[in-house]
Amino acid sequence: MTDIKKVKPNGEYRSGKYEPKNHEKYIGDIHNIIYRSSWERKFMMWCDTNEFVIKWSSEPVGIQYWSTISSKTRTYNPDFYVLVKKQDGTNEQLLVEIKPEAQIKKPEPPKTKSKKSIENYRYLAEQYVTNRDKYIAAQQYAKERGWRFVVMTENSLK
């Protein structure tokens, strides 16, 4: 199995390495924090500088899940672990995934039957099913630990 931290940033989206300002808050190697989208980078900056974030980590765990599409077990690496202090003074542990909203909503069949629209629909449908499989496993993983699993989109990051 490939160590997710050894996977280089991709060229398809804005990606790179993040250098935290508050090293003591980060769990893991502070020299190997990779963001794979501008939304992930924005979330890292929030975790790093928000006074209510006690600890955080990027791609912290590998969760086994059953892939409906490939009919085999795969590994899902949620984007973040965050330990936050809530307003009532208690702490909450979260697993957080950052995803485009289009990939978490069940897609509507295309109105036109062009090759491009059908390919786009198929891609979104596969993303939806894959993410659903991952999120079921992540919710169970989090629940077993007394954590909460959260999916954030570009809308919730604004």
N, C-alpha and C positions, 0 to 999 in steps of 0.2 A: 504494500500500500504506500502511496506517495504521501510524504509529509506535506500538508497543505501550506505550511510556512515556506516550503522550498519552491512553491509554484510562483513564478515571476508575475509581476503586474502585467495585465494584458494591454493590447494596443487598441482594442475595440472601443473602450470607454476611457474616461479620464482615470488614470491609475498611477500609483507611485508609492513611495515610502513616507510614512508619517513619523515625525520626530516630536514626541510629547514635551510639553513645557513642564508638566508636573510628573516627573519620573516615578515618584513614590506611589502614585495612583495606579500605574499600569502593572498588570500581572503578566510577566513574561519578559521576553527579550525586547528591550526598548529600541534596539537597532534593526528589528525585523518586523515592523508593523506595516502591513501592506493594505492599502485601500484599492478597491477594484472599481470604484465609481466616485463621482464627485459627491454623491449623497452619502456614501460611507465616510468620505473624508470630513464632510460637514458633521456627521454624527460623532466621529472621533474627536473633533475639535470641541464639541459640546461636552463629551465625557471628560475630556482633559481639563476643561476650564470651569465646569459647573460645580459649584460648592456642595451640591447635594449628592454628587457622585463620589463615593468613597473609594471604590476600586473598579477597574474595568479591564477587559482583555478582548483581543481580536481573534476570531476563529478559534475559540477556546477548546472545543470538544468535537469529536467525531461520533455521530449518532447513526447506528445501523437502522436502515429502513427497507421495507419491501417496495420495489419499484414495479408498479402496475404495468408500465410500458415495456420494460425489458424483462419482466418476470424473473427478477433475481434481487438478491440483497445488495444494497449499495450503502455508501457512507455519506452522510450529510454533515457539513460543517457550518453551523449557524454563524452569522457574522460577528456577534458580540455577546459577551457576558458583562453585566453591569450590576454592581451592588450600590443601591441608592438609599439615602436617608429620606424617608417620607416626612411630610409636614407634621405628622403626629409624633415624630421622634423615633418611630420604628424603622427597621431596615427591610428592604425588599430586594430579592435577587431575581434578575431577569436574563433570559436568553432573548436576543434581539436579532431579527432578520430585516435587512433593508432590501426592498424589491420594488420595481415599477408596478404601479397599480394595475396596469394592463395584464400583468402576469399572475395576479392573485384573484382576478375576477373571471368567472366562466365567460368565455368569449361568445359573442353572437355570431351565428352563421353569416357569411357575407351576402350582401344583397345582390352584388354582381358576381357572375361565375367566371371571372377572368382567372387565368393561371396564377397571377400574382396574388389576387385576393384569396384564392383557395390555399395557396402556399402559406400566406400570412395567417389565415385562420388555423391551419394545421399546426403551425409553429406555436401559436398562442394556446391552442387546445392542449398540446403536449406539455407546454410550460405549466399550464394550469394543473394538469393531472400530476406531473412530477412534483410541483410545489405542494399540492394537497397531500401527497404521500409523505413528503418530508415533514410537513407541519404536523401531521398526526403523530409521527414518531417524536418530534420535538416537544409537542405538548405533553406526551406521556413521560418523556425524559424529565422535563421540568417539574411536572406534577409529583413524580416520585421523589424529588429532592426538595419539595416545598417552594419551588421557584415558579415564575410565570413566564410563558413564552409569548412574545409580542412581534407582530409583523408591522413594520413602518414603511410607508410609501413616500413618494415625493410630496404628497399632500400633508402628511403628518410631520414632515421635516421642515416645513416652511415656517 
